[in-house]
Amino acid sequence: MWAVQHLESPNNVMVWVVMSVWGKFPLVFVKPGTKVDQRYYQREILQKIVKPEGRRIYKNQQWTFQKDSTQSHRAKINQTWCEVNLPGFIKTSDWPPASPDLNPVDYSIWGVLEAKVNSTEHRSLDSLKRAVKREWKKLCIDDMCSAIGWVRQRLRACVKARGGRFE
């Protein structure tokens, strides 16, 4: 099992998502102006969301958490936290430093959500958040599985590009 996280800021709204072939974690909206440092990330994301949602979705199954190389994610304190508290995770040192090409949320899902959310104009932050929540809820497992299904092929392309961009 594999859970992929992503943090995006469309229209200055920071949204954190995790998806896998077994399901989605709840969206997390970061309040505007919040600095997502290593402590915030550990307290608000890893402890409050990743660990309990991982237990809920995967039950007693083995799973691996993949995150990007954002500074708060790669902080030693959070690498250690993941090692101690999660059944498996991909260490920052084992993941290419600039790798949106390998994250299914980046190369597939976020574009789909963004197109649907932005198909109508939003005149308020609340309207935008409601649209993101609605489209995330409507995202079906088949779409997530399809995006995740491309990971191996993309990993091969990354190796061929010696860890560089390949798109």
PLY file of the C-alpha trace (Angstrom):
ply
format ascii 1.0
element vertex 167
property float x
property float y
property float z
element edge 166
property int vertex1
property int vertex2
end_header
0.00 0.00 0.00
1.19 3.48 -0.73
-0.05 6.86 0.46
1.03 9.95 -1.44
0.89 13.39 0.04
0.86 16.73 -1.67
0.65 20.33 -0.55
-0.61 22.84 -3.10
-1.54 26.49 -2.96
-3.99 27.39 -5.75
-5.07 31.01 -5.49
-3.06 31.32 -2.26
-5.12 28.60 -0.54
-2.83 25.94 0.85
-4.37 22.48 0.63
-2.81 19.23 1.82
-4.01 15.92 0.34
-3.17 12.24 0.62
-4.47 9.51 -1.65
-3.87 5.84 -2.23
-5.49 2.90 -3.97
-7.32 2.23 -0.69
-8.82 5.68 -0.27
-8.32 9.35 0.44
-7.37 11.13 3.60
-9.44 14.21 4.50
-8.32 17.50 2.97
-6.44 19.88 5.20
-6.72 23.59 4.49
-3.91 25.64 5.98
-5.06 29.05 7.19
-3.73 31.90 5.06
-0.57 33.35 6.53
0.34 30.16 8.42
3.98 29.21 8.22
4.17 25.47 7.63
7.40 24.83 9.48
8.66 21.50 10.80
6.72 21.75 14.07
3.45 22.74 12.43
3.81 19.92 9.90
4.47 17.34 12.61
1.68 18.51 14.94
-1.08 19.37 12.45
-0.38 16.94 9.63
1.62 13.93 10.78
0.17 13.52 14.29
-3.42 14.70 13.70
-4.02 13.33 10.21
-1.44 10.90 8.80
-1.16 8.51 11.72
-4.88 8.19 12.62
-6.09 8.20 9.00
-3.45 5.66 8.05
-4.78 3.38 10.79
-8.37 3.96 9.62
-7.73 3.27 5.94
-5.11 0.52 6.15
-6.13 -1.10 9.44
-3.28 -3.54 10.19
-1.91 -3.62 6.62
1.62 -2.51 5.82
1.74 0.82 3.98
4.33 3.35 2.90
4.02 7.11 3.17
5.63 9.17 0.40
6.16 12.87 0.79
7.94 15.50 -1.23
11.12 17.37 -0.35
9.55 20.46 1.14
11.75 21.81 3.92
9.30 20.95 6.72
8.89 17.41 5.36
12.59 16.71 5.12
13.40 18.14 8.56
15.30 15.59 10.63
12.69 15.77 13.41
9.95 14.74 10.95
12.04 12.06 9.25
12.59 10.53 12.71
8.89 10.92 13.62
7.86 9.05 10.45
10.41 6.31 11.08
9.09 5.76 14.62
5.34 6.23 14.02
4.55 4.94 10.52
4.83 1.37 9.24
6.85 2.57 6.27
7.87 5.80 4.59
10.20 6.87 1.84
13.02 8.89 3.36
13.76 12.22 1.77
17.28 10.98 1.03
15.78 8.13 -1.03
13.58 10.39 -3.17
14.75 12.71 -5.96
14.86 16.30 -4.63
12.74 17.87 -7.39
10.33 15.11 -8.29
6.80 16.28 -9.10
7.06 13.97 -12.10
6.84 11.02 -9.66
3.95 12.15 -7.50
0.56 10.97 -8.85
-1.15 13.95 -7.25
1.19 16.28 -9.15
1.20 14.56 -12.53
-2.47 13.67 -12.61
-4.94 14.29 -9.83
-4.24 17.92 -8.99
-4.73 18.99 -12.60
-8.09 17.21 -12.75
-9.24 18.78 -9.48
-7.95 22.21 -10.45
-9.78 22.15 -13.80
-13.06 21.15 -12.14
-12.72 23.62 -9.27
-11.79 26.49 -11.61
-14.56 25.75 -14.10
-16.56 28.37 -12.23
-15.37 31.68 -10.83
-15.04 31.95 -7.07
-15.63 35.30 -5.47
-14.67 34.22 -1.98
-12.26 31.93 -0.19
-15.21 29.97 1.22
-16.57 29.33 -2.27
-13.18 28.07 -3.42
-12.82 25.80 -0.39
-16.32 24.35 -0.88
-15.52 23.60 -4.51
-12.21 21.90 -3.61
-13.97 19.80 -0.94
-16.78 18.87 -3.31
-14.44 17.79 -6.12
-12.14 15.90 -3.72
-15.16 14.03 -2.38
-16.29 13.19 -5.93
-12.85 11.92 -6.97
-13.30 8.21 -7.50
-10.97 5.39 -6.54
-10.58 4.38 -10.20
-9.04 7.77 -11.05
-6.63 7.48 -8.12
-5.69 3.90 -9.03
-5.11 4.90 -12.64
-2.78 7.72 -11.61
-0.90 5.51 -9.17
-0.64 2.82 -11.84
1.75 5.02 -13.81
4.28 5.30 -10.97
6.53 2.37 -12.01
6.77 3.60 -15.59
7.55 7.09 -14.34
10.18 5.74 -11.93
11.89 4.03 -14.87
11.84 7.30 -16.82
13.32 9.12 -13.82
16.15 6.58 -13.56
16.79 6.93 -17.30
16.94 10.74 -16.81
19.38 10.17 -13.90
17.00 11.68 -11.38
16.25 14.76 -13.47
13.02 15.93 -14.98
11.71 13.75 -17.76
8.61 15.57 -18.95
0 1
1 2
2 3
3 4
4 5
5 6
6 7
7 8
8 9
9 10
10 11
11 12
12 13
13 14
14 15
15 16
16 17
17 18
18 19
19 20
20 21
21 22
22 23
23 24
24 25
25 26
26 27
27 28
28 29
29 30
30 31
31 32
32 33
33 34
34 35
35 36
36 37
37 38
38 39
39 40
40 41
41 42
42 43
43 44
44 45
45 46
46 47
47 48
48 49
49 50
50 51
51 52
52 53
53 54
54 55
55 56
56 57
57 58
58 59
59 60
60 61
61 62
62 63
63 64
64 65
65 66
66 67
67 68
68 69
69 70
70 71
71 72
72 73
73 74
74 75
75 76
76 77
77 78
78 79
79 80
80 81
81 82
82 83
83 84
84 85
85 86
86 87
87 88
88 89
89 90
90 91
91 92
92 93
93 94
94 95
95 96
96 97
97 98
98 99
99 100
100 101
101 102
102 103
103 104
104 105
105 106
106 107
107 108
108 109
109 110
110 111
111 112
112 113
113 114
114 115
115 116
116 117
117 118
118 119
119 120
120 121
121 122
122 123
123 124
124 125
125 126
126 127
127 128
128 129
129 130
130 131
131 132
132 133
133 134
134 135
135 136
136 137
137 138
138 139
139 140
140 141
141 142
142 143
143 144
144 145
145 146
146 147
147 148
148 149
149 150
150 151
151 152
152 153
153 154
154 155
155 156
156 157
157 158
158 159
159 160
160 161
161 162
162 163
163 164
164 165
165 166
